[in-house]
């Protein structure tokens, strides 16, 4: 195509019009699929991660450019989020309030068209899903800097919810205020974890400014709205929602700061071929018990990606182990390993087989 600027803009307008027409055509098919799903299983989750992954992988393979392949995922996340909202409301409970990193993780997975329900505690997130008031729940499970969130592990002991998926969210802390001027900052607010993760930067750059702990990074941002002398350490989303200006971006001491979140559901997801299985078990109190527990994983060629222990709270010195392995519970090698381990445990519980983060 040759011509001046107006010609190119007209061509872009024509393409945009066609894209809009095609999105509406796609939406009509989505609505029909939603009707069929409800006829087959009225209680089924409308969100199907296996199908979403297949769509994105196929499009990435077919992409010949110049549109960047890494942009396909966020674009189609929003298209599929809007499409799911046509089938029915997708209610997602999360550890609130708004603009926390858990909220950001939710939006990364479910897009902006989902209905988000902030909860006051991890226990409340479990409760929203258990009572059917939310289709899904999102809770933190571990951070590369702070380690495991023990309260989330403890909730699985008594809950019947399944792990439906996982989300890896990069944690970037920004210093922000109403004015965006560092010289005006007289006090800093943030969550204890965020403060700990930015300790060296604060000591180097603002050594004489007092730092105060609050319930969440979002609450810290909220406090800054009407007080220009306050600054917050919070997420980029918090700066947008509360109308704050970023003084300094990415002030975390460890640039490889990632939090892993779990998606909770009453229903299991479909098998994808790139799955992970989480188990909860208690071993008999005897010499070599843990070794006997782990041996079947190795003998069946299974990679164990994580193991954590927690006191059982039922008997002194009795521990519950949480184990993540690669593979799906329907695979023969996983099934056989679990069968072997079950006979060596006081109890065994499969917390879920779900798509591994990609």
VENMO-V352661 format. One record per residue. N is the residue number from 1. RES is the residue in three letters. PSI is psi as a letter, one per 30 degrees, with the letter a starting at -180 (NA if undefined). Layout:
N;RES;PSI
N;RES;PSI
This chain:
1;UNK;k
2;UNK;k
3;UNK;a
4;UNK;a
5;UNK;e
6;UNK;e
7;UNK;e
8;UNK;e
9;UNK;e
10;UNK;e
11;UNK;e
12;UNK;e
13;UNK;e
14;UNK;e
15;UNK;e
16;UNK;e
17;UNK;e
18;UNK;e
19;UNK;e
20;UNK;e
21;UNK;e
22;UNK;e
23;UNK;e
24;UNK;e
25;UNK;e
26;UNK;e
27;UNK;e
28;UNK;e
29;UNK;e
30;UNK;e
31;UNK;e
32;UNK;e
33;UNK;e
34;UNK;e
35;UNK;e
36;UNK;e
37;UNK;e
38;UNK;e
39;UNK;e
40;UNK;e
41;UNK;j
42;UNK;f
43;UNK;g
44;UNK;k
45;UNK;k
46;UNK;e
47;UNK;k
48;UNK;j
49;UNK;e
50;UNK;e
51;UNK;e
52;UNK;e
53;UNK;e
54;UNK;e
55;UNK;e
56;UNK;e
57;UNK;e
58;UNK;e
59;UNK;e
60;UNK;e
61;UNK;e
62;UNK;f
63;UNK;k
64;UNK;g
65;UNK;l
66;UNK;f
67;UNK;k
68;UNK;k
69;UNK;e
70;UNK;f
71;UNK;f
72;UNK;e
73;UNK;e
74;UNK;e
75;UNK;e
76;UNK;f
77;UNK;e
78;UNK;e
79;UNK;e
80;UNK;e
81;UNK;e
82;UNK;e
83;UNK;e
84;UNK;e
85;UNK;f
86;UNK;e
87;UNK;e
88;UNK;l
89;UNK;k
90;UNK;j
91;UNK;k
92;UNK;j
93;UNK;k
94;UNK;l
95;UNK;j
96;UNK;a
97;UNK;a
98;UNK;l
99;UNK;g
100;UNK;l
101;UNK;f
102;UNK;e
103;UNK;e
104;UNK;e
105;UNK;e
106;UNK;e
107;UNK;e
108;UNK;e
109;UNK;e
110;UNK;f
111;UNK;l
112;UNK;f
113;UNK;f
114;UNK;l
115;UNK;j
116;UNK;k
117;UNK;j
118;UNK;k
119;UNK;l
120;UNK;f
121;UNK;l
122;UNK;e
123;UNK;e
124;UNK;e
125;UNK;e
126;UNK;e
127;UNK;e
128;UNK;e
129;UNK;e
130;UNK;e
131;UNK;f
132;UNK;g
133;UNK;f
134;UNK;k
135;UNK;e
136;UNK;l
137;UNK;k
138;UNK;k
139;UNK;k
140;UNK;k
141;UNK;e
142;UNK;l
143;UNK;k
144;UNK;f
145;UNK;e
146;UNK;f
147;UNK;a
148;UNK;k
149;UNK;j
150;UNK;e
151;UNK;e
152;UNK;e
153;UNK;e
154;UNK;e
155;UNK;f
156;UNK;f
157;UNK;e
158;UNK;f
159;UNK;k
160;UNK;g
161;UNK;l
162;UNK;l
163;UNK;k
164;UNK;f
165;UNK;l
166;UNK;l
167;UNK;k
168;UNK;j
169;UNK;k
170;UNK;k
171;UNK;j
172;UNK;k
173;UNK;k
174;UNK;k
175;UNK;k
176;UNK;l
177;UNK;l
178;UNK;e
179;UNK;f
180;UNK;g
181;UNK;k
182;UNK;e
183;UNK;f
184;UNK;f
185;UNK;k
186;UNK;f
187;UNK;k
188;UNK;k
189;UNK;k
190;UNK;l
191;UNK;k
192;UNK;e
193;UNK;e
194;UNK;e
195;UNK;e
196;UNK;e
197;UNK;f
198;UNK;g
199;UNK;e
200;UNK;e
201;UNK;e
202;UNK;e
203;UNK;e
204;UNK;e
205;UNK;f
206;UNK;h
207;UNK;f
208;UNK;g
209;UNK;k
210;UNK;k
211;UNK;k
212;UNK;k
213;UNK;k
214;UNK;l
215;UNK;f
216;UNK;l
217;UNK;e
218;UNK;e
219;UNK;e
220;UNK;e
221;UNK;e
222;UNK;e
223;UNK;f
224;UNK;f
225;UNK;e
226;UNK;g
227;UNK;j
228;UNK;f
229;UNK;f
230;UNK;k
231;UNK;l
232;UNK;k
233;UNK;j
234;UNK;a
235;UNK;l
236;UNK;e
237;UNK;e
238;UNK;e
239;UNK;e
240;UNK;e
241;UNK;e
242;UNK;g
243;UNK;h
244;UNK;l
245;UNK;k
246;UNK;k
247;UNK;e
248;UNK;k
249;UNK;l
250;UNK;i
251;UNK;g
252;UNK;k
253;UNK;e
254;UNK;j
255;UNK;f
256;UNK;i
257;UNK;j
258;UNK;k
259;UNK;k
260;UNK;k
261;UNK;l
262;UNK;k
263;UNK;k
264;UNK;k
265;UNK;l
266;UNK;f
267;UNK;k
268;UNK;l
269;UNK;l
270;UNK;l
271;UNK;k
272;UNK;f
273;UNK;f
274;UNK;i
275;UNK;l
276;UNK;k
277;UNK;k
278;UNK;k
279;UNK;k
280;UNK;k
281;UNK;l
282;UNK;k
283;UNK;l
284;UNK;k
285;UNK;j
286;UNK;l
287;UNK;k
288;UNK;g
289;UNK;e
290;UNK;e
291;UNK;e
292;UNK;e
293;UNK;e
294;UNK;f
295;UNK;e
296;UNK;e
297;UNK;e
298;UNK;e
299;UNK;f
300;UNK;g
301;UNK;h
302;UNK;k
303;UNK;k
304;UNK;j
305;UNK;f
306;UNK;k
307;UNK;k
308;UNK;l
309;UNK;k
310;UNK;k
311;UNK;k
312;UNK;f
313;UNK;g
314;UNK;f
315;UNK;k
316;UNK;k
317;UNK;g
318;UNK;k
319;UNK;k
320;UNK;k
321;UNK;k
322;UNK;k
323;UNK;k
324;UNK;k
325;UNK;l
326;UNK;k
327;UNK;l
328;UNK;k
329;UNK;f
330;UNK;f
331;UNK;k
332;UNK;e
333;UNK;e
334;UNK;e
335;UNK;e
336;UNK;e
337;UNK;e
338;UNK;e
339;UNK;e
340;UNK;e
341;UNK;e
342;UNK;e
343;UNK;f
344;UNK;g
345;UNK;l
346;UNK;e
347;UNK;l
348;UNK;k
349;UNK;k
350;UNK;j
351;UNK;f
352;UNK;l
353;UNK;k
354;UNK;l
355;UNK;k
356;UNK;k
357;UNK;k
358;UNK;NA
